[in-house]
Amino acid sequence: LAMLQYSTYFVISPEGCANIIWKTSEKAPEAAQAMGVTSSVLQELGIVDATIEEPLGGAHRDIDLVASRVQAHLVQEIDRLQAIPVDEMLEARYQRLLSYGN
């Protein structure tokens, strides 16, 4: 799993999380901080494998550059994954999913 540098990843919005925990969406910033929705935090936690660097200000500032970085990452990962036997890859993926939350 790779993420762009300034992207976010979560299963519930910070507003939804704040509503559940604090009964108000006004606590959304605190919820977002606690959820650790940024690529760098999620990479530290082992949920994200790589962060693809974006230009200053975001991917929309230089779409061609970001597209080439995404392509390079995908080609590199495809080459790496093709060298791994399927059974070994599936077992590693299964073990990784089991490790979430530990």
Biopython code that builds the backbone (N, CA, C, O; Angstrom):
import numpy as np
from Bio.PDB.StructureBuilder import StructureBuilder

atoms = [
    (1, "LEU", "N", (0.852, -1.172, 0.000)),
    (1, "LEU", "CA", (0.000, 0.000, 0.000)),
    (1, "LEU", "C", (0.894, 1.230, 0.000)),
    (1, "LEU", "O", (1.763, 1.379, 0.859)),
    (2, "ALA", "N", (0.677, 2.098, -0.959)),
    (2, "ALA", "CA", (1.417, 3.353, -1.038)),
    (2, "ALA", "C", (0.429, 4.511, -0.991)),
    (2, "ALA", "O", (-0.711, 4.401, -1.443)),
    (3, "MET", "N", (0.888, 5.611, -0.438)),
    (3, "MET", "CA", (0.058, 6.812, -0.352)),
    (3, "MET", "C", (0.846, 7.999, -0.865)),
    (3, "MET", "O", (2.069, 8.056, -0.737)),
    (4, "LEU", "N", (0.134, 8.938, -1.443)),
    (4, "LEU", "CA", (0.757, 10.207, -1.751)),
    (4, "LEU", "C", (1.031, 10.943, -0.438)),
    (4, "LEU", "O", (0.304, 10.775, 0.541)),
    (5, "GLN", "N", (2.058, 11.739, -0.431)),
    (5, "GLN", "CA", (2.546, 12.415, 0.774)),
    (5, "GLN", "C", (1.471, 13.193, 1.531)),
    (5, "GLN", "O", (1.431, 13.148, 2.760)),
    (6, "TYR", "N", (0.610, 13.897, 0.824)),
    (6, "TYR", "CA", (-0.379, 14.738, 1.485)),
    (6, "TYR", "C", (-1.781, 14.116, 1.513)),
    (6, "TYR", "O", (-2.759, 14.802, 1.811)),
    (7, "SER", "N", (-1.876, 12.832, 1.206)),
    (7, "SER", "CA", (-3.181, 12.177, 1.215)),
    (7, "SER", "C", (-3.524, 11.708, 2.624)),
    (7, "SER", "O", (-2.675, 11.701, 3.515)),
    (8, "THR", "N", (-4.767, 11.321, 2.805)),
    (8, "THR", "CA", (-5.218, 10.787, 4.087)),
    (8, "THR", "C", (-5.923, 9.459, 3.844)),
    (8, "THR", "O", (-6.409, 9.188, 2.746)),
    (9, "TYR", "N", (-5.969, 8.636, 4.888)),
    (9, "TYR", "CA", (-6.553, 7.305, 4.778)),
    (9, "TYR", "C", (-7.261, 6.985, 6.091)),
    (9, "TYR", "O", (-6.637, 6.963, 7.152)),
    (10, "PHE", "N", (-8.563, 6.739, 6.013)),
    (10, "PHE", "CA", (-9.299, 6.384, 7.217)),
    (10, "PHE", "C", (-10.583, 5.663, 6.841)),
    (10, "PHE", "O", (-11.048, 5.753, 5.705)),
    (11, "VAL", "N", (-11.150, 4.946, 7.803)),
    (11, "VAL", "CA", (-12.384, 4.190, 7.552)),
    (11, "VAL", "C", (-13.624, 4.945, 8.001)),
    (11, "VAL", "O", (-14.746, 4.554, 7.678)),
    (12, "ILE", "N", (-13.425, 6.017, 8.739)),
    (12, "ILE", "CA", (-14.518, 6.896, 9.147)),
    (12, "ILE", "C", (-13.959, 8.313, 9.134)),
    (12, "ILE", "O", (-12.780, 8.522, 9.420)),
    (13, "SER", "N", (-14.789, 9.266, 8.810)),
    (13, "SER", "CA", (-14.321, 10.651, 8.784)),
    (13, "SER", "C", (-14.006, 11.114, 10.206)),
    (13, "SER", "O", (-14.572, 10.598, 11.170)),
    (14, "PRO", "N", (-13.108, 12.082, 10.333)),
    (14, "PRO", "CA", (-12.851, 12.629, 11.669)),
    (14, "PRO", "C", (-14.120, 13.161, 12.332)),
    (14, "PRO", "O", (-14.287, 13.048, 13.546)),
    (15, "GLU", "N", (-15.022, 13.745, 11.521)),
    (15, "GLU", "CA", (-16.286, 14.238, 12.087)),
    (15, "GLU", "C", (-17.125, 13.089, 12.639)),
    (15, "GLU", "O", (-17.704, 13.194, 13.720)),
    (16, "GLY", "N", (-17.185, 12.001, 11.891)),
    (16, "GLY", "CA", (-17.936, 10.831, 12.347)),
    (16, "GLY", "C", (-17.341, 10.237, 13.601)),
    (16, "GLY", "O", (-18.065, 9.860, 14.523)),
    (17, "CYS", "N", (-16.029, 10.152, 13.640)),
    (17, "CYS", "CA", (-15.341, 9.640, 14.823)),
    (17, "CYS", "C", (-15.613, 10.533, 16.032)),
    (17, "CYS", "O", (-15.904, 10.038, 17.121)),
    (18, "ALA", "N", (-15.519, 11.849, 15.839)),
    (18, "ALA", "CA", (-15.770, 12.790, 16.939)),
    (18, "ALA", "C", (-17.204, 12.678, 17.440)),
    (18, "ALA", "O", (-17.456, 12.761, 18.642)),
    (19, "ASN", "N", (-18.135, 12.491, 16.520)),
    (19, "ASN", "CA", (-19.532, 12.327, 16.925)),
    (19, "ASN", "C", (-19.733, 11.080, 17.767)),
    (19, "ASN", "O", (-20.519, 11.091, 18.715)),
    (20, "ILE", "N", (-19.042, 10.024, 17.437)),
    (20, "ILE", "CA", (-19.167, 8.778, 18.203)),
    (20, "ILE", "C", (-18.530, 8.919, 19.582)),
    (20, "ILE", "O", (-19.123, 8.534, 20.590)),
    (21, "ILE", "N", (-17.320, 9.472, 19.620)),
    (21, "ILE", "CA", (-16.581, 9.529, 20.884)),
    (21, "ILE", "C", (-17.041, 10.671, 21.783)),
    (21, "ILE", "O", (-17.282, 10.465, 22.973)),
    (22, "TRP", "N", (-17.166, 11.885, 21.218)),
    (22, "TRP", "CA", (-17.454, 13.064, 22.031)),
    (22, "TRP", "C", (-18.866, 13.611, 21.826)),
    (22, "TRP", "O", (-19.251, 14.598, 22.451)),
    (23, "LYS", "N", (-19.632, 12.969, 20.952)),
    (23, "LYS", "CA", (-21.011, 13.405, 20.666)),
    (23, "LYS", "C", (-21.093, 14.794, 20.039)),
    (23, "LYS", "O", (-22.122, 15.464, 20.129)),
    (24, "THR", "N", (-20.002, 15.221, 19.402)),
    (24, "THR", "CA", (-19.992, 16.501, 18.694)),
    (24, "THR", "C", (-18.945, 16.462, 17.593)),
    (24, "THR", "O", (-17.844, 15.949, 17.794)),
    (25, "SER", "N", (-19.283, 16.998, 16.440)),
    (25, "SER", "CA", (-18.320, 17.026, 15.329)),
    (25, "SER", "C", (-17.310, 18.154, 15.496)),
    (25, "SER", "O", (-16.345, 18.234, 14.736)),
    (26, "GLU", "N", (-17.516, 19.019, 16.470)),
    (26, "GLU", "CA", (-16.569, 20.106, 16.716)),
    (26, "GLU", "C", (-15.198, 19.597, 17.149)),
    (26, "GLU", "O", (-14.209, 20.326, 17.072)),
    (27, "LYS", "N", (-15.138, 18.359, 17.600)),
    (27, "LYS", "CA", (-13.875, 17.758, 18.039)),
    (27, "LYS", "C", (-13.173, 17.030, 16.888)),
    (27, "LYS", "O", (-12.258, 16.241, 17.125)),
    (28, "ALA", "N", (-13.591, 17.286, 15.654)),
    (28, "ALA", "CA", (-13.002, 16.618, 14.488)),
    (28, "ALA", "C", (-11.486, 16.775, 14.399)),
    (28, "ALA", "O", (-10.806, 15.798, 14.083)),
    (29, "PRO", "N", (-10.919, 17.962, 14.663)),
    (29, "PRO", "CA", (-9.459, 18.071, 14.610)),
    (29, "PRO", "C", (-8.751, 17.140, 15.605)),
    (29, "PRO", "O", (-7.727, 16.540, 15.279)),
    (30, "GLU", "N", (-9.300, 17.025, 16.807)),
    (30, "GLU", "CA", (-8.720, 16.118, 17.800)),
    (30, "GLU", "C", (-8.861, 14.667, 17.357)),
    (30, "GLU", "O", (-7.957, 13.854, 17.546)),
    (31, "ALA", "N", (-9.999, 14.361, 16.772)),
    (31, "ALA", "CA", (-10.222, 12.998, 16.280)),
    (31, "ALA", "C", (-9.241, 12.674, 15.160)),
    (31, "ALA", "O", (-8.662, 11.587, 15.141)),
    (32, "ALA", "N", (-9.048, 13.602, 14.228)),
    (32, "ALA", "CA", (-8.115, 13.376, 13.122)),
    (32, "ALA", "C", (-6.705, 13.141, 13.649)),
    (32, "ALA", "O", (-5.989, 12.271, 13.155)),
    (33, "GLN", "N", (-6.312, 13.911, 14.645)),
    (33, "GLN", "CA", (-4.977, 13.739, 15.238)),
    (33, "GLN", "C", (-4.856, 12.358, 15.882)),
    (33, "GLN", "O", (-3.850, 11.673, 15.694)),
    (34, "ALA", "N", (-5.854, 11.954, 16.625)),
    (34, "ALA", "CA", (-5.830, 10.653, 17.298)),
    (34, "ALA", "C", (-5.884, 9.493, 16.305)),
    (34, "ALA", "O", (-5.312, 8.431, 16.550)),
    (35, "MET", "N", (-6.572, 9.701, 15.192)),
    (35, "MET", "CA", (-6.721, 8.636, 14.197)),
    (35, "MET", "C", (-5.429, 8.398, 13.417)),
    (35, "MET", "O", (-5.244, 7.314, 12.863)),
    (36, "GLY", "N", (-4.542, 9.371, 13.359)),
    (36, "GLY", "CA", (-3.292, 9.208, 12.631)),
    (36, "GLY", "C", (-3.522, 8.914, 11.165)),
    (36, "GLY", "O", (-3.084, 7.879, 10.663)),
    (37, "VAL", "N", (-4.201, 9.807, 10.475)),
    (37, "VAL", "CA", (-4.647, 9.532, 9.109)),
    (37, "VAL", "C", (-3.633, 9.910, 8.031)),
    (37, "VAL", "O", (-3.912, 9.720, 6.847)),
    (38, "THR", "N", (-2.471, 10.437, 8.399)),
    (38, "THR", "CA", (-1.498, 10.864, 7.400)),
    (38, "THR", "C", (-0.591, 9.713, 6.969)),
    (38, "THR", "O", (-0.423, 8.731, 7.692)),
    (39, "SER", "N", (-0.020, 9.852, 5.796)),
    (39, "SER", "CA", (0.835, 8.787, 5.260)),
    (39, "SER", "C", (2.040, 8.519, 6.157)),
    (39, "SER", "O", (2.430, 7.365, 6.332)),
    (40, "SER", "N", (2.625, 9.546, 6.717)),
    (40, "SER", "CA", (3.817, 9.332, 7.548)),
    (40, "SER", "C", (3.484, 8.559, 8.821)),
    (40, "SER", "O", (4.233, 7.664, 9.212)),
    (41, "VAL", "N", (2.384, 8.889, 9.464)),
    (41, "VAL", "CA", (1.981, 8.168, 10.680)),
    (41, "VAL", "C", (1.630, 6.724, 10.343)),
    (41, "VAL", "O", (2.047, 5.797, 11.037)),
    (42, "LEU", "N", (0.869, 6.541, 9.284)),
    (42, "LEU", "CA", (0.459, 5.183, 8.904)),
    (42, "LEU", "C", (1.645, 4.342, 8.445)),
    (42, "LEU", "O", (1.636, 3.121, 8.606)),
    (43, "GLN", "N", (2.659, 4.975, 7.880)),
    (43, "GLN", "CA", (3.864, 4.234, 7.505)),
    (43, "GLN", "C", (4.624, 3.808, 8.755)),
    (43, "GLN", "O", (5.125, 2.685, 8.819)),
    (44, "GLU", "N", (4.715, 4.681, 9.742)),
    (44, "GLU", "CA", (5.357, 4.326, 11.010)),
    (44, "GLU", "C", (4.651, 3.154, 11.682)),
    (44, "GLU", "O", (5.297, 2.322, 12.318)),
    (45, "LEU", "N", (3.334, 3.085, 11.546)),
    (45, "LEU", "CA", (2.550, 2.005, 12.152)),
    (45, "LEU", "C", (2.600, 0.712, 11.352)),
    (45, "LEU", "O", (2.108, -0.318, 11.813)),
    (46, "GLY", "N", (3.186, 0.751, 10.162)),
    (46, "GLY", "CA", (3.290, -0.446, 9.339)),
    (46, "GLY", "C", (2.057, -0.724, 8.498)),
    (46, "GLY", "O", (1.947, -1.798, 7.907)),
    (47, "ILE", "N", (1.138, 0.208, 8.433)),
    (47, "ILE", "CA", (-0.072, 0.026, 7.632)),
    (47, "ILE", "C", (0.203, 0.412, 6.183)),
    (47, "ILE", "O", (-0.319, -0.211, 5.258)),
    (48, "VAL", "N", (1.016, 1.430, 5.991)),
    (48, "VAL", "CA", (1.402, 1.897, 4.663)),
    (48, "VAL", "C", (2.854, 1.505, 4.419)),
    (48, "VAL", "O", (3.702, 1.669, 5.296)),
    (49, "ASP", "N", (3.138, 0.988, 3.227)),
    (49, "ASP", "CA", (4.495, 0.566, 2.889)),
    (49, "ASP", "C", (5.376, 1.706, 2.405)),
    (49, "ASP", "O", (6.578, 1.729, 2.671)),
    (50, "ALA", "N", (4.777, 2.643, 1.701)),
    (50, "ALA", "CA", (5.576, 3.705, 1.090)),
    (50, "ALA", "C", (4.774, 4.984, 0.978)),
    (50, "ALA", "O", (3.553, 4.970, 0.827)),
    (51, "THR", "N", (5.495, 6.086, 1.056)),
    (51, "THR", "CA", (4.914, 7.403, 0.834)),
    (51, "THR", "C", (5.557, 7.972, -0.422)),
    (51, "THR", "O", (6.780, 8.072, -0.514)),
    (52, "ILE", "N", (4.728, 8.341, -1.380)),
    (52, "ILE", "CA", (5.220, 8.904, -2.628)),
    (52, "ILE", "C", (5.236, 10.424, -2.483)),
    (52, "ILE", "O", (4.208, 11.051, -2.227)),
    (53, "GLU", "N", (6.413, 10.997, -2.649)),
    (53, "GLU", "CA", (6.592, 12.435, -2.452)),
    (53, "GLU", "C", (5.798, 13.244, -3.480)),
    (53, "GLU", "O", (5.747, 12.914, -4.665)),
    (54, "GLU", "N", (5.190, 14.304, -2.980)),
    (54, "GLU", "CA", (4.434, 15.231, -3.831)),
    (54, "GLU", "C", (5.181, 16.557, -3.906)),
    (54, "GLU", "O", (5.992, 16.868, -3.034)),
    (55, "PRO", "N", (4.904, 17.338, -4.954)),
    (55, "PRO", "CA", (5.489, 18.679, -5.015)),
    (55, "PRO", "C", (4.931, 19.547, -3.884)),
    (55, "PRO", "O", (3.856, 19.271, -3.351)),
    (56, "LEU", "N", (5.664, 20.582, -3.529)),
    (56, "LEU", "CA", (5.197, 21.502, -2.505)),
    (56, "LEU", "C", (3.821, 22.023, -2.883)),
    (56, "LEU", "O", (3.628, 22.542, -3.982)),
    (57, "GLY", "N", (2.876, 21.886, -1.983)),
    (57, "GLY", "CA", (1.519, 22.348, -2.238)),
    (57, "GLY", "C", (0.576, 21.255, -2.703)),
    (57, "GLY", "O", (-0.632, 21.483, -2.770)),
    (58, "GLY", "N", (1.086, 20.077, -3.026)),
    (58, "GLY", "CA", (0.213, 18.967, -3.392)),
    (58, "GLY", "C", (0.374, 18.475, -4.818)),
    (58, "GLY", "O", (1.003, 19.122, -5.655)),
    (59, "ALA", "N", (-0.208, 17.323, -5.069)),
    (59, "ALA", "CA", (-0.084, 16.641, -6.356)),
    (59, "ALA", "C", (-0.629, 17.465, -7.511)),
    (59, "ALA", "O", (-0.117, 17.383, -8.627)),
    (60, "HIS", "N", (-1.647, 18.247, -7.260)),
    (60, "HIS", "CA", (-2.263, 19.038, -8.325)),
    (60, "HIS", "C", (-1.346, 20.140, -8.851)),
    (60, "HIS", "O", (-1.629, 20.726, -9.896)),
    (61, "ARG", "N", (-0.258, 20.428, -8.148)),
    (61, "ARG", "CA", (0.681, 21.467, -8.587)),
    (61, "ARG", "C", (1.530, 21.010, -9.773)),
    (61, "ARG", "O", (1.975, 21.832, -10.574)),
    (62, "ASP", "N", (1.757, 19.688, -9.887)),
    (62, "ASP", "CA", (2.544, 19.155, -11.004)),
    (62, "ASP", "C", (2.085, 17.719, -11.260)),
    (62, "ASP", "O", (2.713, 16.759, -10.812)),
    (63, "ILE", "N", (1.006, 17.600, -11.972)),
    (63, "ILE", "CA", (0.378, 16.289, -12.213)),
    (63, "ILE", "C", (1.319, 15.346, -12.945)),
    (63, "ILE", "O", (1.373, 14.159, -12.623)),
    (64, "ASP", "N", (2.055, 15.849, -13.918)),
    (64, "ASP", "CA", (2.968, 14.989, -14.675)),
    (64, "ASP", "C", (4.066, 14.417, -13.782)),
    (64, "ASP", "O", (4.406, 13.240, -13.896)),
    (65, "LEU", "N", (4.617, 15.231, -12.903)),
    (65, "LEU", "CA", (5.654, 14.765, -11.983)),
    (65, "LEU", "C", (5.107, 13.690, -11.057)),
    (65, "LEU", "O", (5.741, 12.654, -10.859)),
    (66, "VAL", "N", (3.939, 13.934, -10.494)),
    (66, "VAL", "CA", (3.344, 12.957, -9.578)),
    (66, "VAL", "C", (3.018, 11.666, -10.324)),
    (66, "VAL", "O", (3.250, 10.577, -9.801)),
    (67, "ALA", "N", (2.487, 11.775, -11.535)),
    (67, "ALA", "CA", (2.174, 10.586, -12.323)),
    (67, "ALA", "C", (3.437, 9.774, -12.589)),
    (67, "ALA", "O", (3.400, 8.544, -12.535)),
    (68, "SER", "N", (4.546, 10.434, -12.873)),
    (68, "SER", "CA", (5.786, 9.696, -13.130)),
    (68, "SER", "C", (6.307, 9.045, -11.853)),
    (68, "SER", "O", (6.873, 7.953, -11.909)),
    (69, "ARG", "N", (6.125, 9.692, -10.710)),
    (69, "ARG", "CA", (6.552, 9.096, -9.434)),
    (69, "ARG", "C", (5.684, 7.889, -9.081)),
    (69, "ARG", "O", (6.199, 6.877, -8.604)),
    (70, "VAL", "N", (4.378, 7.987, -9.308)),
    (70, "VAL", "CA", (3.485, 6.845, -9.063)),
    (70, "VAL", "C", (3.853, 5.696, -9.999)),
    (70, "VAL", "O", (3.931, 4.544, -9.572)),
    (71, "GLN", "N", (4.078, 6.006, -11.265)),
    (71, "GLN", "CA", (4.461, 4.968, -12.231)),
    (71, "GLN", "C", (5.759, 4.290, -11.812)),
    (71, "GLN", "O", (5.843, 3.062, -11.824)),
    (72, "ALA", "N", (6.759, 5.060, -11.445)),
    (72, "ALA", "CA", (8.036, 4.487, -11.028)),
    (72, "ALA", "C", (7.860, 3.579, -9.816)),
    (72, "ALA", "O", (8.458, 2.505, -9.747)),
    (73, "HIS", "N", (7.048, 4.008, -8.868)),
    (73, "HIS", "CA", (6.796, 3.182, -7.679)),
    (73, "HIS", "C", (6.102, 1.879, -8.063)),
    (73, "HIS", "O", (6.483, 0.808, -7.591)),
    (74, "LEU", "N", (5.091, 1.966, -8.911)),
    (74, "LEU", "CA", (4.358, 0.765, -9.320)),
    (74, "LEU", "C", (5.249, -0.213, -10.077)),
    (74, "LEU", "O", (5.196, -1.417, -9.827)),
    (75, "VAL", "N", (6.060, 0.287, -10.992)),
    (75, "VAL", "CA", (6.971, -0.579, -11.757)),
    (75, "VAL", "C", (7.950, -1.268, -10.806)),
    (75, "VAL", "O", (8.205, -2.465, -10.934)),
    (76, "GLN", "N", (8.497, -0.510, -9.854)),
    (76, "GLN", "CA", (9.427, -1.078, -8.877)),
    (76, "GLN", "C", (8.749, -2.170, -8.045)),
    (76, "GLN", "O", (9.332, -3.230, -7.815)),
    (77, "GLU", "N", (7.538, -1.915, -7.602)),
    (77, "GLU", "CA", (6.823, -2.901, -6.786)),
    (77, "GLU", "C", (6.429, -4.138, -7.592)),
    (77, "GLU", "O", (6.505, -5.256, -7.082)),
    (78, "ILE", "N", (6.014, -3.950, -8.827)),
    (78, "ILE", "CA", (5.671, -5.098, -9.676)),
    (78, "ILE", "C", (6.898, -5.967, -9.882)),
    (78, "ILE", "O", (6.812, -7.191, -9.784)),
    (79, "ASP", "N", (8.045, -5.352, -10.167)),
    (79, "ASP", "CA", (9.286, -6.115, -10.325)),
    (79, "ASP", "C", (9.621, -6.883, -9.060)),
    (79, "ASP", "O", (10.003, -8.052, -9.127)),
    (80, "ARG", "N", (9.483, -6.240, -7.906)),
    (80, "ARG", "CA", (9.785, -6.895, -6.624)),
    (80, "ARG", "C", (8.831, -8.055, -6.361)),
    (80, "ARG", "O", (9.258, -9.140, -5.965)),
    (81, "LEU", "N", (7.544, -7.824, -6.583)),
    (81, "LEU", "CA", (6.543, -8.843, -6.279)),
    (81, "LEU", "C", (6.605, -10.035, -7.226)),
    (81, "LEU", "O", (6.285, -11.154, -6.825)),
    (82, "GLN", "N", (7.011, -9.817, -8.473)),
    (82, "GLN", "CA", (7.122, -10.919, -9.421)),
    (82, "GLN", "C", (8.187, -11.928, -9.012)),
    (82, "GLN", "O", (8.150, -13.079, -9.448)),
    (83, "ALA", "N", (9.129, -11.513, -8.185)),
    (83, "ALA", "CA", (10.198, -12.396, -7.736)),
    (83, "ALA", "C", (9.801, -13.248, -6.532)),
    (83, "ALA", "O", (10.561, -14.123, -6.117)),
    (84, "ILE", "N", (8.622, -13.003, -5.971)),
    (84, "ILE", "CA", (8.175, -13.724, -4.771)),
    (84, "ILE", "C", (7.166, -14.793, -5.179)),
    (84, "ILE", "O", (6.216, -14.498, -5.904)),
    (85, "PRO", "N", (7.361, -16.041, -4.718)),
    (85, "PRO", "CA", (6.367, -17.077, -5.012)),
    (85, "PRO", "C", (4.992, -16.686, -4.459)),
    (85, "PRO", "O", (4.898, -16.094, -3.383)),
    (86, "VAL", "N", (3.942, -17.015, -5.188)),
    (86, "VAL", "CA", (2.582, -16.600, -4.823)),
    (86, "VAL", "C", (2.212, -17.065, -3.420)),
    (86, "VAL", "O", (1.666, -16.280, -2.644)),
    (87, "ASP", "N", (2.492, -18.320, -3.071)),
    (87, "ASP", "CA", (2.142, -18.826, -1.736)),
    (87, "ASP", "C", (2.832, -18.019, -0.634)),
    (87, "ASP", "O", (2.230, -17.718, 0.397)),
    (88, "GLU", "N", (4.085, -17.679, -0.861)),
    (88, "GLU", "CA", (4.843, -16.889, 0.113)),
    (88, "GLU", "C", (4.258, -15.477, 0.236)),
    (88, "GLU", "O", (4.154, -14.939, 1.339)),
    (89, "MET", "N", (3.882, -14.889, -0.882)),
    (89, "MET", "CA", (3.305, -13.553, -0.883)),
    (89, "MET", "C", (1.960, -13.543, -0.151)),
    (89, "MET", "O", (1.682, -12.636, 0.635)),
    (90, "LEU", "N", (1.127, -14.557, -0.413)),
    (90, "LEU", "CA", (-0.174, -14.622, 0.248)),
    (90, "LEU", "C", (-0.030, -14.811, 1.755)),
    (90, "LEU", "O", (-0.776, -14.209, 2.527)),
    (91, "GLU", "N", (0.914, -15.634, 2.177)),
    (91, "GLU", "CA", (1.135, -15.851, 3.607)),
    (91, "GLU", "C", (1.630, -14.571, 4.281)),
    (91, "GLU", "O", (1.193, -14.236, 5.381)),
    (92, "ALA", "N", (2.539, -13.862, 3.621)),
    (92, "ALA", "CA", (3.051, -12.601, 4.181)),
    (92, "ALA", "C", (1.922, -11.586, 4.311)),
    (92, "ALA", "O", (1.836, -10.860, 5.301)),
    (93, "ARG", "N", (1.064, -11.545, 3.308)),
    (93, "ARG", "CA", (-0.070, -10.612, 3.338)),
    (93, "ARG", "C", (-1.024, -10.968, 4.484)),
    (93, "ARG", "O", (-1.502, -10.086, 5.198)),
    (94, "TYR", "N", (-1.294, -12.251, 4.652)),
    (94, "TYR", "CA", (-2.169, -12.715, 5.720)),
    (94, "TYR", "C", (-1.584, -12.362, 7.091)),
    (94, "TYR", "O", (-2.300, -11.864, 7.960)),
    (95, "GLN", "N", (-0.297, -12.615, 7.285)),
    (95, "GLN", "CA", (0.349, -12.311, 8.557)),
    (95, "GLN", "C", (0.347, -10.807, 8.837)),
    (95, "GLN", "O", (0.192, -10.374, 9.979)),
    (96, "ARG", "N", (0.521, -10.031, 7.786)),
    (96, "ARG", "CA", (0.504, -8.583, 7.955)),
    (96, "ARG", "C", (-0.874, -8.118, 8.427)),
    (96, "ARG", "O", (-0.976, -7.308, 9.349)),
    (97, "LEU", "N", (-1.929, -8.627, 7.798)),
    (97, "LEU", "CA", (-3.284, -8.245, 8.203)),
    (97, "LEU", "C", (-3.568, -8.650, 9.643)),
    (97, "LEU", "O", (-4.233, -7.919, 10.377)),
    (98, "LEU", "N", (-3.062, -9.823, 10.052)),
    (98, "LEU", "CA", (-3.257, -10.264, 11.427)),
    (98, "LEU", "C", (-2.520, -9.385, 12.437)),
    (98, "LEU", "O", (-2.924, -9.296, 13.597)),
    (99, "SER", "N", (-1.448, -8.741, 11.999)),
    (99, "SER", "CA", (-0.644, -7.925, 12.908)),
    (99, "SER", "C", (-1.241, -6.555, 13.193)),
    (99, "SER", "O", (-0.832, -5.899, 14.151)),
    (100, "TYR", "N", (-2.200, -6.105, 12.382)),
    (100, "TYR", "CA", (-2.783, -4.782, 12.588)),
    (100, "TYR", "C", (-3.436, -4.720, 13.964)),
    (100, "TYR", "O", (-4.181, -5.616, 14.363)),
    (101, "GLY", "N", (-3.140, -3.653, 14.667)),
    (101, "GLY", "CA", (-3.732, -3.453, 15.986)),
    (101, "GLY", "C", (-2.888, -3.986, 17.123)),
    (101, "GLY", "O", (-3.226, -3.783, 18.289)),
    (102, "ASN", "N", (-1.801, -4.661, 16.810)),
    (102, "ASN", "CA", (-0.912, -5.177, 17.886)),
    (102, "ASN", "C", (0.088, -4.157, 18.321)),
    (102, "ASN", "O", (0.900, -4.427, 19.206)),
]
sb = StructureBuilder()
sb.init_structure("model")
sb.init_model(0)
sb.init_chain("A")
sb.init_seg("    ")
for serial, (resi, resn, name, xyz) in enumerate(atoms, 1):
    if name == "N":
        sb.init_residue(resn, " ", resi, " ")
    sb.init_atom(name, np.array(xyz, "f"), 0.0, 1.0, " ", f" {name:<3s}", serial, name[0])
structure = sb.get_structure()
